[in-house]
């Protein structure tokens, strides 16, 4: 009896996942993060994972654009001193979440104006390269929306 229930549950789970992927067309989404609250940032990353789970990693293109206080998502805690930031949330747990999303193709983009204005170096940021820096976070949000990305502000 347990095997039948387990098999039935597995079939429903697989059918539900297949149905979700069939329900949604290809999506392009930009998530906007400009707050430094770690709980809010964690919830945003969880929303992104739920979004990927519903649509399918092969069926979605996700960008996370950060500016202002939002760059604290990638700021390493031991790099906070000497910056004009109030928080640095890229601890081990946050880094693991970020890595998991990056492995699914999520791109994290950071505002150059914020880095300069907040006295933050690229090396102070978790897994950030020059290619991940955009000239202006808000201008990038507008550009992506013009290119058909759906805007989400968690």
C-alpha positions as CSV (number, residue, x, y, z in Angstrom):
1,X,0.0,0.0,0.0
2,X,2.8,2.4,0.9
3,X,4.5,1.7,-2.5
4,X,1.2,2.5,-4.3
5,X,0.8,5.8,-2.5
6,X,4.5,6.7,-3.0
7,X,4.3,5.8,-6.7
8,X,1.0,7.8,-7.1
9,X,2.6,10.8,-5.3
10,X,5.6,10.7,-7.5
11,X,3.5,10.5,-10.7
12,X,1.5,13.6,-9.5
13,X,4.6,15.5,-8.7
14,X,6.2,14.8,-12.1
15,X,2.9,15.5,-13.9
16,X,2.5,18.8,-11.9
17,X,6.0,19.9,-12.8
18,X,5.5,19.0,-16.5
19,X,2.1,20.9,-16.4
20,X,3.8,24.0,-15.0
21,X,6.4,24.0,-17.7
22,X,3.8,23.6,-20.4
23,X,1.7,26.3,-18.8
24,X,4.3,29.0,-19.1
25,X,5.9,30.4,-22.3
26,X,9.5,31.5,-22.4
27,X,10.1,34.3,-19.9
28,X,12.6,37.1,-19.4
29,X,12.5,38.7,-15.9
30,X,14.4,41.3,-14.0
31,X,14.3,41.4,-10.2
32,X,15.1,44.7,-8.7
33,X,16.9,44.8,-5.3
34,X,17.7,48.1,-3.6
35,X,17.2,47.3,0.1
36,X,19.9,46.1,2.5
37,X,17.7,44.0,4.7
38,X,19.1,40.4,4.7
39,X,15.6,38.8,5.3
40,X,14.1,40.7,2.4
41,X,17.0,39.8,0.1
42,X,16.7,36.1,1.2
43,X,13.0,36.2,0.4
44,X,13.8,37.7,-3.0
45,X,16.2,34.9,-3.8
46,X,13.6,32.4,-2.7
47,X,11.1,34.0,-5.0
48,X,13.5,33.7,-7.9
49,X,14.0,30.0,-7.1
50,X,10.3,29.5,-6.9
51,X,9.9,31.3,-10.2
52,X,12.5,29.1,-11.9
53,X,10.9,25.9,-10.4
54,X,7.5,26.9,-11.8
55,X,8.7,27.9,-15.3
56,X,11.7,25.6,-15.7
57,X,15.3,26.8,-15.8
58,X,15.5,26.2,-19.6
59,X,12.4,28.4,-20.1
60,X,13.4,31.5,-18.2
61,X,16.1,34.2,-18.3
62,X,16.6,36.0,-15.0
63,X,18.6,39.0,-14.1
64,X,18.9,40.6,-10.7
65,X,19.8,44.3,-10.8
66,X,21.1,45.8,-7.6
67,X,21.8,49.4,-6.8
68,X,21.9,51.6,-3.7
69,X,21.5,49.6,-0.5
70,X,20.8,46.5,-2.6
71,X,24.4,45.9,-3.4
72,X,24.8,44.7,0.2
73,X,23.4,41.3,-1.1
74,X,26.9,40.7,-2.6
75,X,29.0,42.7,-0.2
76,X,31.2,40.4,1.9
77,X,30.9,41.1,5.6
78,X,34.6,41.5,6.2
79,X,34.7,44.2,3.5
80,X,32.1,46.5,5.1
81,X,34.6,48.7,7.0
82,X,35.8,51.6,4.8
83,X,32.6,51.6,2.7
84,X,29.6,53.9,2.9
85,X,27.4,50.8,3.3
86,X,25.3,49.9,6.4
87,X,25.2,46.2,5.7
88,X,27.2,43.4,4.1
89,X,25.0,40.3,3.6
90,X,27.1,38.0,1.5
91,X,27.8,35.5,4.3
92,X,28.2,31.8,3.7
93,X,24.4,31.1,3.6
94,X,23.7,34.0,1.2
95,X,26.7,32.9,-1.0
96,X,25.3,29.4,-1.2
97,X,21.9,30.7,-2.4
98,X,23.6,33.0,-4.9
99,X,25.7,30.1,-6.2
100,X,22.7,27.9,-6.6
101,X,20.9,30.5,-8.7
102,X,23.9,31.3,-10.8
103,X,24.2,27.6,-11.6
104,X,20.7,27.9,-13.1
105,X,21.7,30.9,-15.3
106,X,20.6,33.8,-13.1
107,X,22.8,36.9,-13.7
108,X,23.5,39.3,-10.9
109,X,24.2,42.9,-12.1
110,X,25.5,45.8,-9.9
111,X,25.3,49.5,-10.5
112,X,28.7,51.2,-11.2
113,X,27.4,54.5,-9.7
114,X,26.6,52.8,-6.4
115,X,30.0,51.1,-6.2
116,X,31.8,54.4,-6.8
117,X,29.4,56.4,-4.5
118,X,29.6,53.9,-1.7
119,X,33.3,53.4,-1.9
120,X,33.0,49.7,-2.7
121,X,35.6,47.8,-4.8
122,X,34.8,44.9,-7.0
123,X,37.0,42.7,-4.8
124,X,34.8,43.5,-1.9
125,X,31.8,41.8,-3.6
126,X,31.0,38.1,-3.7
127,X,31.7,36.5,-7.1
128,X,31.5,39.8,-9.0
129,X,33.4,40.5,-12.2
130,X,33.7,43.6,-14.5
131,X,31.2,42.0,-16.8
132,X,28.6,42.0,-14.0
133,X,28.8,45.8,-13.6
134,X,26.3,48.1,-15.4
135,X,26.7,51.8,-15.7
136,X,23.5,52.6,-13.9
137,X,21.2,50.3,-12.0
138,X,18.0,52.3,-12.7
139,X,18.9,52.8,-16.4
140,X,19.6,49.1,-16.7
141,X,16.1,48.3,-15.3
142,X,14.5,50.6,-17.9
143,X,16.6,49.1,-20.7
144,X,15.7,45.6,-19.7
145,X,12.0,46.5,-19.6
146,X,12.3,48.0,-23.1
147,X,13.8,44.7,-24.2
148,X,10.8,42.7,-23.0
149,X,11.9,41.7,-19.4
150,X,9.1,41.6,-16.9
151,X,9.9,43.9,-13.9
152,X,9.6,42.4,-10.4
153,X,10.2,44.2,-7.2
154,X,10.1,41.7,-4.3
